[in-house]
């Protein structure tokens, strides 16, 4: 038995030795990235070469090098020049709660498989509901990402608003939702998973500022109804993913009430602005929503994937999934908030409430206020900097920490500029000093920054513009 691989896999001495070494490596990495001792955000490699490296490592690599190779060969979100995707630079303490969650491995489908994290989940979601402006009837849950949360919210909306029981009887007539044409693609995905089809996704055009044109809602609703489609929900973006622009939630909420529609707010990215004393006005009307999604792993410094799904009427969340699993869940005559498997798509989920709770316990709500406010302020400073550079054009004035711009040259056509900006982005990716992404708006190719790092400054962003100009002149 002394040579057993099982015993080796569970060796407390190996766990302590490897763990202490890894903690030291991550601490050094944190210091090096924040202080820019690591010169690159990303060490770019092609998919084929990266696959080959890890195939070879599995056969010949030294186990002692495993974690260090991962650190070196991934994108460094804690680097101030990381201005790419909407994934945050995690607060280091949440790496420790991730460790605890993975090690204890309480699945949380039923209360006895997650007593502490279930209680924490109730506490943090109640607090968020209160912050939104709802009363004590509101309830929430945590789930694995914004896409799953949005799907769950729409399933709840269908259960609450559609006249027949689709969950048990299937579709008996065409159903539809209203959503901005700039909404996140997961809205389309959720609608198609639910069987609404392309015709059931009623896209509302946007204004020149890329938010939903609420003046077009009545016409779209009437046309869909005349075509035999029963509209049951409307989604407001807070904000849209590509541009970071907030929909007029107040107006959308009024429309939903007037037409007896479920009002869902996809606040996966910017719902965290409820914590910002300066920018909470962007969410005016969110209290009218029937459901709201907020990602902890975007603007709240938590690891992926940690998402809150909140309901104005907590009873709605208990009716979404009516399915018996007698070996796990018992019927009760009171609110069964502590058996999460009744309210989530997942039958098992990790102890993500630990991340939310630990940040509130150690730092309080002020941490979220400071972070959101800082990043939104930074986007406005970057906007002013861009206006002072004749070689750059802004897509739209920022409302959040997302900002889209492009390099311009008056001698080039739009199609040539599209090609040039695409080449600039690819060159920056391969260079690795900065990391940003790209998007297309009305056929125009833009460079896109999400200012997710609390150590990014306007000096870094000015350096990015100078780098872009240098790259552009090399073509």
C-alpha positions in Angstrom: 0.0 0.0 0.0 3.0 2.3 0.5 3.4 2.7 -3.2 -0.3 3.4 -3.8 -1.0 6.3 -6.2 -4.2 7.0 -4.3 -2.2 7.6 -1.1 0.3 9.8 -3.0 -2.6 11.8 -4.5 -3.9 12.5 -1.0 -0.6 13.1 0.7 -0.9 16.0 3.1 2.9 16.7 2.9 2.9 16.9 -0.9 -0.2 19.2 -0.7 1.5 21.5 1.8 4.8 21.5 -0.1 3.3 22.2 -3.5 0.7 24.6 -2.1 3.3 26.7 -0.3 5.4 26.9 -3.5 2.4 27.8 -5.6 1.3 30.6 -3.2 4.8 32.0 -3.4 4.8 31.9 -7.2 1.4 33.6 -7.3 2.5 36.3 -4.8 5.6 37.1 -6.9 3.4 37.1 -10.1 1.0 39.5 -8.5 3.8 41.9 -7.5 5.6 41.6 -10.9 2.4 42.2 -12.9 1.1 45.1 -10.8 4.5 46.8 -10.8 5.1 45.9 -14.5 8.2 43.9 -13.9 6.7 41.4 -16.3 6.9 43.4 -19.5 4.1 41.6 -21.3 0.5 41.1 -20.7 0.4 38.1 -23.0 3.1 35.8 -24.4 1.2 35.1 -27.7 1.4 31.7 -29.2 -0.6 30.2 -32.1 -3.2 27.6 -31.1 -1.3 24.8 -32.9 2.0 25.6 -31.2 0.3 25.9 -27.8 -1.4 22.5 -28.3 2.0 21.0 -29.3 3.7 22.4 -26.2 1.2 20.9 -23.8 1.2 17.6 -25.6 4.9 17.4 -25.1 4.7 18.6 -21.5 2.3 15.9 -20.6 4.8 13.3 -21.8 8.1 14.9 -20.9 7.6 18.0 -18.7 8.8 18.3 -15.2 5.9 18.3 -12.7 7.7 21.0 -10.6 7.4 23.4 -13.6 3.7 22.8 -14.1 2.2 25.8 -12.3 4.9 28.2 -13.4 4.3 27.3 -17.1 0.6 28.0 -16.7 1.4 31.4 -15.2 3.7 32.3 -18.0 1.5 31.0 -20.8 -1.8 32.7 -19.8 -3.1 36.3 -20.1 -2.0 38.4 -17.1 -5.2 40.2 -16.1 -3.5 41.9 -13.1 -1.2 43.7 -15.5 -2.1 47.5 -15.8 -1.8 47.2 -19.6 -4.5 44.5 -19.7 -7.4 46.5 -21.2 -9.1 43.6 -23.1 -12.0 41.4 -22.2 -14.6 41.9 -19.5 -12.9 39.6 -17.0 -11.7 41.3 -13.8 -8.3 41.2 -12.1 -9.4 39.2 -9.1 -8.9 40.4 -5.5 -6.2 38.0 -4.3 -8.3 36.9 -1.3 -10.8 35.3 -3.6 -8.1 33.0 -4.9 -8.1 31.6 -1.3 -11.9 31.2 -1.3 -11.6 29.4 -4.6 -9.1 27.1 -3.0 -11.4 26.4 -0.1 -14.4 25.8 -2.5 -12.4 23.4 -4.7 -11.0 21.5 -1.7 -14.2 21.1 0.3 -16.2 20.5 -2.9 -19.7 21.0 -1.4 -22.0 20.7 -4.4 -24.8 22.9 -3.0 -27.7 21.2 -4.7 -29.2 20.5 -1.3 -28.7 22.3 2.0 -26.6 19.5 3.7 -24.2 19.7 0.8 -23.4 23.3 1.4 -24.6 24.6 4.7 -22.3 27.6 5.1 -22.1 28.7 1.5 -25.9 28.4 1.2 -26.4 30.7 4.2 -23.8 33.1 2.7 -25.6 33.1 -0.6 -28.9 34.1 1.0 -27.1 37.0 2.8 -25.3 38.4 -0.2 -28.3 38.1 -2.6 -30.6 39.7 0.0 -28.2 42.6 0.2 -28.0 43.0 -3.5 -31.8 43.0 -3.8 -32.0 45.7 -1.2 -29.4 47.7 -3.1 -31.5 47.4 -6.3 -34.4 49.0 -4.4 -36.6 45.9 -3.9 -38.5 45.0 -0.7 -38.2 41.9 1.5 -40.2 39.8 -0.9 -37.2 39.8 -3.3 -34.8 36.8 -3.5 -31.7 35.9 -5.4 -29.4 33.0 -6.2 -25.9 32.6 -7.5 -25.2 30.7 -10.7 -22.5 29.8 -13.1 -22.2 32.9 -15.4 -24.3 35.5 -17.0 -25.4 33.3 -19.9 -26.9 30.7 -17.7 -28.4 33.4 -15.4 -30.1 35.1 -18.4 -31.4 31.8 -19.7 -32.8 31.0 -16.2 -34.5 34.5 -15.9 -36.2 34.0 -19.3 -37.4 30.6 -18.3 -38.9 32.1 -15.2 -40.4 34.9 -17.3 -42.0 32.3 -19.6 -43.4 30.4 -16.5 -44.8 33.6 -15.0 -46.2 35.3 -18.1 -47.2 32.8 -20.8 -50.8 31.5 -20.5 -50.0 27.8 -21.0 -47.6 25.5 -19.2 -44.7 25.3 -21.7 -42.5 23.5 -19.2 -44.8 20.5 -19.0 -46.9 20.7 -22.2 -44.4 22.2 -24.7 -45.1 25.0 -27.1 -48.6 25.5 -28.4 -48.1 28.9 -30.0 -45.2 31.2 -31.1 -43.6 33.1 -28.3 -41.2 36.0 -28.4 -39.0 38.5 -26.5 -38.1 42.1 -27.2 -34.4 42.9 -27.0 -31.9 45.6 -28.3 -30.0 44.7 -31.4 -26.9 45.6 -29.4 -27.7 43.1 -26.6 -25.3 40.4 -25.6 -25.4 37.3 -27.9 -26.5 35.2 -25.0 -30.0 36.6 -25.3 -30.3 35.1 -28.8 -28.7 31.9 -27.5 -31.2 31.6 -24.6 -34.2 32.4 -26.8 -33.2 29.7 -29.3 -32.5 27.1 -26.6 -36.1 27.9 -25.4 -37.4 27.1 -28.9 -38.4 30.7 -29.7 -36.6 30.6 -33.0 -35.3 33.5 -35.0 -38.8 35.0 -35.4 -39.3 35.0 -31.6 -36.3 37.3 -31.1 -37.7 40.8 -31.8 -34.6 43.1 -32.3 -35.2 46.7 -31.4 -33.0 49.2 -33.4 -30.6 51.4 -31.4 -30.2 55.1 -31.4 -27.0 56.8 -32.7 -25.7 56.4 -29.2 -26.2 52.6 -29.4 -28.9 52.3 -26.7 -32.3 50.8 -27.4 -34.6 53.2 -29.3 -37.6 53.0 -26.9 -39.6 55.0 -29.5 -39.6 51.9 -31.7 -41.0 49.5 -29.0 -44.7 50.0 -29.6 -44.4 49.4 -33.3 -42.3 46.3 -32.8 -44.6 44.9 -30.2 -47.7 45.5 -32.3 -46.2 44.0 -35.4 -45.2 40.9 -33.5 -48.6 40.5 -32.0 -50.3 40.9 -35.3 -48.0 38.1 -36.6 -49.4 35.8 -33.9 -46.3 36.0 -31.6 -47.1 36.2 -27.9 -44.5 38.6 -26.4 -43.8 37.7 -22.8 -40.6 39.5 -21.9 -38.3 42.5 -22.7 -34.6 42.7 -21.9 -32.8 45.9 -21.0 -29.0 46.0 -21.3 -27.0 47.5 -18.5 -24.9 48.0 -20.5 -24.5 46.4 -23.9 -21.4 44.4 -24.3 -19.8 45.9 -27.4 -20.2 49.6 -26.5 -20.8 49.7 -22.8 -23.9 51.9 -23.3 -26.9 51.6 -20.9 -30.4 51.2 -22.2 -33.1 53.5 -20.7 -34.3 51.2 -18.0 -36.8 53.6 -16.7 -38.7 53.8 -20.0 -38.4 50.1 -20.7 -39.8 49.4 -17.3 -42.8 51.6 -18.0 -43.4 49.9 -21.3 -43.2 46.4 -19.7 -45.7 47.5 -17.0 -48.1 48.9 -19.6 -48.0 45.6 -21.7 -47.8 43.2 -18.8 -44.4 41.9 -19.9 -41.6 40.5 -17.7 -38.9 43.1 -17.5 -35.4 41.6 -17.3 -32.2 43.6 -16.9 -29.0 42.1 -18.1 -26.6 43.9 -15.8 -23.9 41.3 -16.1 -21.3 43.9 -16.7 -22.6 47.2 -15.4 -25.2 46.2 -12.8 -22.4 46.7 -10.2 -22.9 50.4 -10.7 -25.7 50.2 -8.1 -22.8 50.4 -5.6 -21.3 53.6 -7.1 -22.6 56.8 -5.5 -21.4 58.7 -8.6 -22.7 56.4 -11.3 -25.8 54.6 -9.9 -27.9 57.0 -11.9 -27.1 55.0 -15.0 -29.4 52.3 -13.6 -32.4 54.5 -13.0 -35.5 52.3 -13.3 -33.7 49.0 -12.4 -36.1 48.8 -9.4 -38.9 48.2 -11.9 -37.3 45.0 -13.2 -38.7 41.6 -12.4 -35.2 40.1 -12.6 -31.7 41.3 -12.8 -28.3 39.6 -13.5 -25.0 40.9 -12.1 -21.6 39.2 -12.7 -19.3 39.2 -9.7 -16.4 38.3 -12.0 -16.7 41.4 -14.1 -16.9 44.6 -12.1 -16.8 43.1 -8.6 -13.3 41.7 -8.4 -14.3 38.0 -8.2 -13.1 34.9 -10.0 -14.9 33.3 -12.9 -17.7 32.5 -13.0 -19.7 34.1 -10.2 -23.1 35.5 -11.1 -26.1 36.8 -9.1 -29.6 36.3 -10.5 -32.1 38.4 -8.5 -35.9 38.4 -8.6 -38.2 41.1 -7.4 -40.7 38.5 -6.3 -38.9 35.6 -4.7 -41.8 33.2 -5.3 -41.1 33.4 -9.0 -37.7 31.8 -8.7 -39.3 28.8 -7.0 -41.6 28.0 -9.9 -39.1 28.0 -12.7 -38.1 24.3 -12.6 -41.0 22.0 -11.5 -39.3 18.6 -11.5 -39.2 15.9 -8.8 -36.0 14.5 -7.4 -37.3 12.8 -4.3 -33.9 11.3 -3.3 -32.6 14.9 -3.0 -35.5 17.4 -2.5 -38.6 17.1 -0.3 -41.7 19.2 -0.7 -42.2 21.7 2.0 -45.0 24.0 3.2 -42.7 27.0 3.7 -40.1 28.9 1.6 -37.5 26.4 0.7 -34.7 28.9 0.0 -31.9 26.7 1.2 -32.3 23.9 -1.3 -30.7 25.6 -4.3 -31.2 22.7 -6.7 -34.9 23.7 -6.9 -34.1 27.2 -8.3 -31.0 26.8 -10.4 -30.3 25.1 -13.7 -27.3 23.4 -12.1 -27.8 20.3 -10.1 -24.3 21.0 -8.7 -22.4 24.3 -8.4 -19.3 25.4 -6.6 -19.3 27.5 -3.4 -19.1 30.8 -5.2 -20.9 32.7 -2.4 -17.6 32.6 -0.5 -16.1 35.1 -2.9 -18.9 37.6 -2.5 -19.2 37.2 1.2 -15.4 37.4 1.9 -15.1 40.8 0.1 -18.1 42.2 2.0 -16.7 40.9 5.3 -13.1 42.1 4.8 -13.7 45.3 2.8 -17.4 46.2 2.7 -19.5 47.7 0.0 -17.1 50.6 -0.3 -14.7 48.4 -2.2 -17.2 48.0 -5.1 -18.0 51.7 -5.0 -14.4 52.6 -5.2 -13.6 50.2 -8.0 -16.6 50.9 -10.3 -16.2 54.7 -9.8 -12.5 54.6 -10.5 -12.8 52.6 -13.7 -15.7 54.6 -15.1 -13.8 57.8 -14.3 -10.8 56.4 -16.1 -12.9 55.8 -19.3 -13.9 59.5 -19.3 -10.3 60.6 -18.9 -9.4 58.3 -21.8 -12.2 59.9 -23.9 -10.7 63.3 -23.3 -7.3 62.0 -24.4 -8.7 60.5 -27.6 -10.4 63.8 -28.5 -7.0 65.5 -28.3 -5.4 63.1 -30.8 -6.3 63.8 -34.5 -5.4 60.3 -35.5 -8.2 58.7 -33.4 -12.0 58.6 -33.6 -14.4 57.6 -30.9 -17.4 55.4 -31.6 -19.5 56.9 -28.8 -18.9 58.7 -25.6 -18.5 56.1 -22.8 -21.0 55.6 -20.1 -19.1 52.7 -18.4 -15.5 51.5 -18.5 -15.9 50.2 -22.1 -14.6 52.4 -24.8 -14.5 51.8 -28.6 -12.2 53.8 -30.9 -10.2 53.5 -34.1 -7.1 54.8 -35.7 -7.9 57.0 -38.7 -6.2 58.4 -41.7 -8.1 60.8 -44.0 -6.4 59.3 -47.1 -7.9 55.9 -46.4 -11.4 54.6 -47.1 -13.6 53.0 -44.4 -12.8 49.5 -45.8 -9.1 50.3 -45.8 -9.3 51.7 -42.2 -11.2 48.5 -41.2 -8.3 46.4 -42.5 -5.7 48.7 -40.9 -7.3 48.6 -37.5 -7.6 44.8 -37.7 -3.9 44.6 -38.5 -3.1 46.9 -35.6 -5.0 44.8 -33.2 -3.3 41.5 -34.4 0.1 43.2 -34.2 -0.5 44.3 -30.6 -1.7 40.8 -29.7 1.5 39.2 -31.0 3.7 41.9 -29.5 2.1 41.3 -26.1 2.9 44.6 -24.3 -0.8 45.6 -24.3 -3.9 43.5 -24.6 -7.1 44.9 -26.1 -9.9 43.5 -28.3 -12.0 44.6 -31.2 -15.6 45.0 -32.3 -17.7 46.1 -35.3 -20.3 48.7 -35.1 -22.4 49.6 -38.2 -19.8 47.9 -40.3 -16.9 49.9 -38.8 -14.0 48.1 -37.2 -13.1 49.5 -33.8 -10.5 48.8 -31.2 -12.2 48.1 -27.9 -10.9 48.6 -24.4 -12.5 47.3 -21.2 -10.8 49.1 -18.3 -10.9 46.2 -15.8 -7.6 46.6 -14.0 -7.5 48.8 -10.8 -3.9 49.7 -11.6 -4.4 51.0 -15.1 -3.8 54.8 -15.4 -4.2 57.4 -18.0 -0.5 57.2 -18.5 -0.8 53.6 -19.6 -3.6 54.5 -22.0 -1.6 57.3 -23.5 1.2 54.8 -24.0 -1.3 52.5 -25.8 -2.2 55.3 -28.2 1.5 56.0 -29.0 2.1 52.3 -29.6 -0.9 52.2 -32.0 0.4 55.2 -33.9 3.8 53.6 -34.2 2.3 50.3 -35.4 0.0 52.0 -37.9 2.9 53.9 -39.5 4.8 50.6 -40.0 2.2 49.4 -42.6 
